[in-house]
Amino acid sequence: MVQFYDPRYHCFNFPDYQLVPTLEEYAYLVDLPVLDRVPFSGLEEVPKASAISATLHLKTSDLTSNLTTKGKIQGLTSTFLIGKANTCKNTLVFESILALLIYGLVLFPNIDDFIDANAIQIFLTKNPVPTLLAETYHSIHHRTDEQGGTILCCTPLLYKWYTLHLPRSYLSKEKALYSEKIMSLAPTDVVWYNPTYNIGTIIDSCGEFASVPLLGIHGGVT
């Protein structure tokens, strides 16, 4: 699928149509809203132990003594968090720890068995959708620039996004290669819009940047 990505226009350029992932679509896929606040930029300070402990409902002293550094970045080991989850008797604490583990090991993995400060910061802001979309673009751009490599963490989300635009008749063709399905589609075949995305607000800017490619493209016209 990445072979159809156009790095200049930041979209997937197919023979007769163009597609681009949107914030609304990613929010729908992960069932989380896009909050009206500045998304994670990577320039934030390392979260303080007191802020992490308050969110996880754990003792600050516990967090402080278990914060460690790997790959020149601070964070928590999955062993520590899983141990806390296994021994806690409070449902709220268990769910909070489980959520952080998902952020660090599934959504924003960096180092094996380690939840780094960036994943923790995104978890604390409770606004992961913009970062997930940015990760998708960044990974594809990096692979395109390097002319090779593997896209890992965002692949399932990207795959789910694209299949939402395929008509059911094409999804049922199990023996057909996806490259064949893509090449045979016409603009009239594509599922352009799902009514479930309609939340009353169309996101067409990001902070101070207006007219960014956050809306689906049809025939080269936004």
Phi, psi and omega in degrees: 000326184294338179297341179269000183283133178254104183295337180287319183256002175057046179209168174268119186255098181268172185309315185235011181199166179231146178223151176211136178296143180241162177299319180299318182293316179294323177297321178294317184294323180262359177058044177225141180282158171270113184281150181277071178206164182295125180286170180300133182245343184091356180260001181291156175289157178298130181303140179282151181301325181295323179290320180293314182296325179294321180287324181271353180063041177242165178290137180299322180298325178296314180293315182301317182287346182248359173291131182223171182239129175224136180059034179065021177226140184278154178176196181235143178282150177293331179299316179297312183292319178295321177299318179294320180295322182289333184260346183284150180248003182258124182299320181297317179295315181300314182293325179294316179294318179299318179298317179296321177298321178295318178300314187279329185256337185247307185281315185228061181287146178225301178242137182305133175058033183217129177258103187278174185298328180294314178297321178296318181296318178296321178298318181291326181283341178058033181221064188279342188301312178301323180290322177298318179293318178297321178298322179298309180297317182298315181298317181291319177300315181298316180295320180294317180295320182277351181056044178163182179105176184238135175267121188251287194297327184263001185299311181300321180291318179296318179297314180297320179300313184292318182295337176294337181268355179270137176293152183302327181298330180278326179294331182283348179277077186297327184281341182282140176289150180296329178298324178290321178297317182296313185293334183271353182284143172249161179307328181286344179275333187290138173277101189281322187215135177256123182303337180293343177285344188287099180250010177093349181228129176259125181272111182236014177207166179223103183064235180276353184265114180261160175059030175284158185284072180252355180252148179299147182248133181235113177064026178085000182243126179282000000 
